[in-house]
């Protein structure tokens, strides 16, 4: 067997160096290729085709159930915390208020603003309505004085301004009875529309009626006849309006010693007493004795609006007392009843002349009255002033 010849060591070393050099060159070539590849610019993508109308973008699917559960839980936690703080009387600290004034919650979901709490009216007292809502005042010239006080005077600031007034200077119980029997209306509105007493009640939907009549009736009629007529009218109104609250108001007396065609403080007192007796104890019927402030049975001169006339109408001071009775600020007390002959000399009905404090002469032997200027004479039932302007046959 032939022996293999061994290569010299020097040759083997050269081969290893050549292999290492080749490996190094290969590595250099690979690195150069990698660097060259890194320096090559990225290939730009072609523009996407526009999305067709009606085709939604594909989005990452959100777990709505999980979001809803998390948000709801966060809101409930916040509300419970606020409720506990409110019940304990703890106010929300300023640091927990966001810049927009809304409280900060643990969730990014802002809760809906709750409706304003309903006002607690259980403990609040209701505003009372005026006692004169639905009230209607009917009367003659005496009630006209109260109407003017309420419309143009100090009474306009009281609850009486809520009432309605229907008056006529010479309205009477007799005329009201005639209307109930089918006669024409005698109460006038501002537009010259004539109304009966029942038409007035219906027009204003009155629930309360304050009526003061009798002055005109007592002038020419006996007290018994006047009260009988008044009671017939009231009874008819109660039948037609069973729920209507009726208040009959007294007629105030006249100045001392005045007697006009049967109308005097004495006859007025008798009429008031009879009407008060009739009204007592009846359902929805009252009597208001507004004459109670006339403690002597006569109208005090300081409350008289016409001392040179009929001597029975009230001025503003007198109407203020009347209003106080209506408003409940004063309670009427029984007033005195004057004697039939109020003149201290007992001659107001005889043929002796009397003179009052103003120096006017009162002559009644033939029913005449003449003041100190001679302006008023009625021996024939006529009235003539100093210029002769008014004469009644």
C-alpha positions, 0 to 999 in steps of 0.5 A: 500500500502506497503511503500518502504523502503529507502536505507541508505545514506551510501549505496547510496554513496558506489554505486556512488563510485563504478560507478565512479571507474568502469568508471575510470577503463574503461577510463584507459583500453581505453587509454591503448588500444589506446597507445598500438595501437599507438605503433604497427608498421605500416603495410608495403604495398606490392610492386607494380607490375612493370609497363607494357611497353607502359603504362604511369604513371598516372599524375595529369592533368595539365591545359595546356591552362592556363599555355600557356596563363600565359607564353605567357602573361608574355613573351609579357609583358617582350618584350613590356617593353624591347621595350619601354626601347630600344625606350627611349634609356634606357639600361637594368640595370645590376641588371636585368641581370641573372648570365648566361648573359640573361635578367630575365623575369617575367615568368619562361619560357625562350624565344627563342633567336631571330635572329641577326638583319639584317645589315642595308645596306641602308645607307652603301655605296657599295664597288666599284669594280676596274675600271680595273676589266675585262680590257685587255691590248693589245700592243707591247713592249711598253705595255710590259714595263707597264705590267712589271711595274704592275707585278713586280714594284710599279704598283702592288699596284694599281688597274691596277693589276686587269687587264690582259695583252697580248703583243708581242714585234713586234705586230702591227695593220697589224697583228691584221687586218690579224687575223681578216681576218682569220690569225693565232694568234700572241699573246702568253700566258705563256703556249705558246698558240697563241691567236688572238686579238678576242680570247684574248678578249673572253678568259678573258671575257674582257669588256674593251680593252686598245690597244696601237699599231703603233710603228711597223707599222710606222717603214716601213709605211706611217702615213696615211696607219697606221691610216687606218689599225688601224681604220679598226681593231677598227671598226671590233672589235666594230662590233663584240663586240658592248658593249666593251669599247675600249681605244686607247692609244697614242704612246709616242715619241722617244728621241730627233733627233732619226729617225729609218726607218721612225719612229720618234717623228714627225711621231708618233705625226702625228699618235697620232693626227689622231687617237685622231680625229678618236676616238673623239665622237664615242660610247664606244671609247676613246683616251688616250694621254699618250704622254702628259707628253712629253711637248717638243714633245720628250721623256725626257731622264730621262724616257727612258729605252733604250737610247742606243737602239730604244730610245722609251721605258719607264722606271719605272718612265715613266710607273708611269706617264702612270699609273697615266693617266690611274688611273685618277691621271693626266689629259693629256694635248695636247702635242707639235708636233715636227718639221720634222727636230728636229736637231737644225742645220737642218741636221738630214736628210742631209749628215752632221754628228751630235753628241749627248750629250753622245758623240755618233756619228749619221751619216745619209747620208746613213741611218747609225747609229754608236755610239762611240763604233762602236757597231751599224751599219745598212748601209745594214739593218743589226744589229751587236753588238760588238761581232757580235752576231746578224745579220739580213739580 
